[in-house]
Amino acid sequence: MKFFKAIFFLAIVGTLYTSCQKETSYEGGATSISSGSLKSGGSGDCLPSNVNGLYKVGVTLNTSNYIDVTVNVTTAGSYVVKSDTVNGIYFRGVGVFQATGNQVIRLTGGGRPTLAQLNELTIKYNGSICKIGINSIDATTPEAEFQLNGSPANCTGYTVNGNYVAGTTLTAANTLSFMVNVTAPGTYSLSVPSVNGVIFTGSGYFAAIGPQTVTLSGFGTPAQPGIVTADVATLSLSTKCSFIYTIIPSGGNLNATFTMAGAGSACANFSTAGTFTPGTPMNGTNTATVDAIVTGTGIYTVASNTVNGVTFVASGNFTQTGTRAVTLTAIGTPAAAGTFTFSVTGGSSTCTFDLTFN
């Protein structure tokens, strides 16, 4: 009898062990478990972070409700990052870190808000925590009123985050951030139509008036390398602005090592092509050529600041070292006649050139 009891006990222990192993496998995956910590600011807020979607009282969260957080990964492997449950909503992300260093991950939302309030959720990973605030709102909350900074010309103060490589699907690290001026609080929905296989989209809630930063998430797979010009637009308001970014070729080094010839003063061997006329949009014939001194081959991006409504930009692949000519394409519409100074930056160095519009 004692023998059968012992067998029964061992069977139960084995079952529990197997269940635990399955849970560990689900939580951590078949690979080893990662280690690292959540990135946060001095106040404990998740930094950088991104909140997307509308969180309406009584409405179950869907695929548009997610948050992005950053983890400093010290050991690659499987991960589980999750929040607590506050006001009926929670977030969770499961996956595998393939590399160490800062990694942006996306946590999908679940549940349903019960009250309209500011919800402070605690995100947890590997013993580290950070906090993120999310507004849940009444289902009848109206749309916000706002203007895109730079509308209707180039977006001002925008940042395109992440690498954009031809043939490589975008991740949570691929985002577009820019400024808006809010004149009435409420909900918003912004999008960038598909260009070269990439779209940006985002929605949320402006709780206050004044300058606000908006972050849109990138989706898709870039089709061809080159310079992309796209428009941010609202789905209901008549406001839009333009931005540019570079899709780099697949393979090879991601970044070349180079300086602008003439760095700190006038760009060396500067020349232009095309006619620069106020009120006439720039096209592919409007270019400026400068020299770069290449010490390490790889992908490069060279761009000017925006002056008189015009920006110059170039990207490509330096396959040889030495002095190389770089041709930048003009984007935008000149606002006025006159001579203006442009600053061209590439490889952490800057040179300048003067251009006359007439």
N, C-alpha and C positions, 0 to 999 in steps of 0.2 A: 504493500500500500504506500509506504514511504517512497518507494522507487518511482511509482506512477506520479505521486505529488511532485517529486523533483523534476520529472520529465515535463509535467504541466507547467511548472514554474519557469523552466528554461525556455519553453516554447513562447510564453508570454514575454519574457525578456527579449527573446530574439525578434518577436514581432515589433515591440517598441523600438528596438535598435534600428530595425529596417525602416520604420516610419520616420525616425529621426534622420536617418541617412537620406531618405527621399526628400525631407524638408530641407536638409542642408544642400542637397543637390539642386533643388529648386531655387533656394535663396542664393547659393553661391555659384551654381553651374558646375559643369564637369571639370573646369579648370580650378587652380588654386585660388584661394580667396585674396582679394586685393587688400592693400592698406594705404592709408593716407588721411587727409583731413579736409573738411569743407572750408572754402575760403570765406572770410568774413571781415567786416570792418571793425573799427574800434568800439562801436556800439553793439556789436554782435550780429548786425544785419548781414545776410548773405550777400557777398559782393564778389564779382558782379552777378546780377540776377535779372531775370525777365519774367513778368507775369503776363499771360495772355488769356483772353476770353472774358465773357460776361458772367458774373456770378449772381444770378437773380434768385430771390427768395422763392422757394417752392419748385424750382426748376432743377432737374437732375443734371449734373455735369456731363459733358460729352468730350469728344476728341479735341475740340477747340480750347478746352480748359487745361492748361498745362503751365508749369513753371520751369525755368532753366536755372540751374545753379552750377557753380564751379568747384571742382575737387582737385586738390593738389595730390596727385597719385605718387606714392613712393614705391609701391610694389604693384605691378600689373596683375590682373586677375579678375575674378567675378566680383560683383558688387550688388548690394541692396541699399538704396537710399530712400528714406521715407519720412513722412511728417506725422505729427500727432493729428488727432481729429478735433477740429474746432468748429463750432456752429454747424456741425453736420457735414463738413467737407474735409478731405484729406488728399495727400499726394504720395505717389510711389513710383520708383524707377528701378528696374532690374536689368543687368547687362554684364558686359565684360570690358574692362579697361585693357586695351591692347598695348598701351605704352605708359610710361611715367610722365610726370609733369602736370601742368594745369590742363584739366579736361572739362569741357562743358557737357552736362548731361541734362536730359529732359525727364521730368516727373509728370505723369499724367494724373489728372484729378478724378476724384470719385465722390459720391455722396450728393447731398442737396442742402443748400443753405436754409436755415429756418428763420433767421433774423437779418434785418438790414443793419450792418455794422462793419467796422474795421476789424478784421480777424488777424490775429498774430499767430502764425503757425511756426512750430519749431521743427527744423529739418535735422535729421540724424544720420550719421554715417561713421562707422568705425570708432565710436566713442567721442566724435566731435559733433558739435551742433552749431547751427546758425538760425536766424529768425527772418521771416519774410511776412510782410503785411499785404493782405488782400481785402478789398472792399466788396462786401456782398450788398446788393442793391434791391430796391423794390422792382417788381416786374414792370411797373408803369414808368420807370425812369426815362425821361426824354433824351433825345440825342443832344450831344454837346454842340456848341458853336465855337469854331476856331479857324485859324488861318495858318497854313504851312509857311514857315519862315523861308523867304526867298521867292514865294509864289508871285507871278507865274513863271519866273526864270529858274535859275539854278537854286536848288535847296542850299541854305546856308547852315554851316556848322554840322554837316552830316558825317557819319562814320560808317564805313562798310567793314564789318568784322569777319574774320575767318579767311581761309584760302579758297579760291575758286579755281579748280583744276578741271580742264576739259576731260569728260568721261568719268568724273568722280562725283558720286551723289553727295549732296550737301548734308550737313549734320546740324546739331543744335548750336554749334559754334558760328554758323553762318547767319548773321543778322545785319540789319540796317537800322541805325539810330539817327534821329534828326529832331529838330526843335519845332514846336508849334506854339502859337499864342492863343490861349483859351479865353474866350469872352463870356461863355456861359457853361457851367458844369454839365456833365451828362455822359452818355455813351459815345463811342466812336468806332468806326470800322474803316481801315485803310488798306490799300492793296497796290501792288505793282504788277501790271499784266506780264505774262510770260514773254521774255526776251531771251533768245538763245538757250531755251530749255530751263530757265530759272524764273521763279516768281517769288515775291515777298508779300506777306500778308500778316495782319494783326488786328486785334480788337481789344477794347478795354473800357475803362471808366476814368474820366477826369473829375476829381473831387473838388478842385479849386480852379480859379481863374488865374491868368498870367502865363509866363513861359513854362512849358512842360516838355520833357523829353519823351519821345515815343520810340519803341523798338519793335520792328517787324521781323518775323522769322523767314529765312530763306528755305525754299523747297525746290526739288528737281535735280537734274543732272546737266551741267553745262555741256553744250554740244561742240562748240568750236572755240579755240583760243582767240583772244582779241579784246578790244576795248568795247564796253557795253554802255550805252546811254539809255536810261529808262526814266519813267515818270512815276512819282508817288501821287495817288489821287484818292479822294474820298468817294464813297459810294453814293453820297447824297448831296454834299456841298460842292460848289463850283470852285474848288481850290486845288491846285496841283503845283509841283515843282519837280525839277530834273536832277538826276545825280549820275555819276559815272563810276565804274569799277572795271577791274581787269580780270579776265579769265586767262590763266596761264596754261601753256601746253603740258600735257602729261609727260611724266618721266623726267630724268635729269635732276639737277640741283634746283631747289625751290628759289634760292636767292643768289644772285651774282654779287661779287664784291667789286665796287667801282666808286669813283668820284666824278663829279662834273668838272670838265676841263674849264679852268677859269674860276673855280670855286672861290667864293668870297668877293668876287668882282664880276666883270662882264663875261658872259658865256663865250667860250672860244669857238671861232668859225661859225658864228651865228648867221643864218640866212632864212628868208621866208619865201613862200610861194602862194599865189592866189591874191585876190583883192579883198581888202578889209574895209568894208563900207558900213557906216552906222545904219542900223535898222535892217540890215540884210543878214539872215541866218548863215552861220558858218557851215561849210560842207567839207567833203573829203579833199577838196583842192586847196583848202586853207591850212597850211602847215608852217612849222618852224623847225629848223634843223640846228642842233648843237652837238658838241663833242663830249664824249665820256671817256675816262681813262679806266680801263677794265683790268683788274688784277686777279679776278677769279670768275670763271665762267658760270652761267646759270641764268635763271629768270630775272628780268628787271622790270621795274615800273618807274617812269619819270613823269612828273606832273608839275604844272605851274599853279600858282594861286589864281583865283578868279578876279580879273580886273576888267572894268568896263563891260561886264556881262559875258566875258570870254574866258575859257579855260583851255590850256594846252595839255595833252596827255599822250603818253606812248608806253607800250609794253612789248616785250619780246624775249628772245633768248640770246644772250651773248655766248657764242660758241668759240670765240678766240679772245685772248687777252690783248692789251695794247690800246691805242686810241681808236675809238669807234664812233661813227656818226650816228646820232639818234634823231629820227624825224618824229615830231610831235604833231598831232592833229588838233585843230582848233574846234571847240564845241561852244555853242551859245550864240547869242545875237548881240553885236556891239551896240552900246547905248548912245555913245556920243562921239563926235569927232575930236581929234587931238592925239598927242603922243603920250603913251602910258608905259610904265615900267612893270615888267613881269618878273617874278622870282621863280626859277625852275629848280625843283628839288629832286635828287635821286642819290641813292647810296649814302644818306645822311649828310649830304653836302648840297650847297645851293649856289647858283650863279644867276645873273640877271641879264635881261635884254630889254631894249626900248622898241616899241612898235607904234607906228602911226596909223590911225584910222581916218580915212578921208573919202 
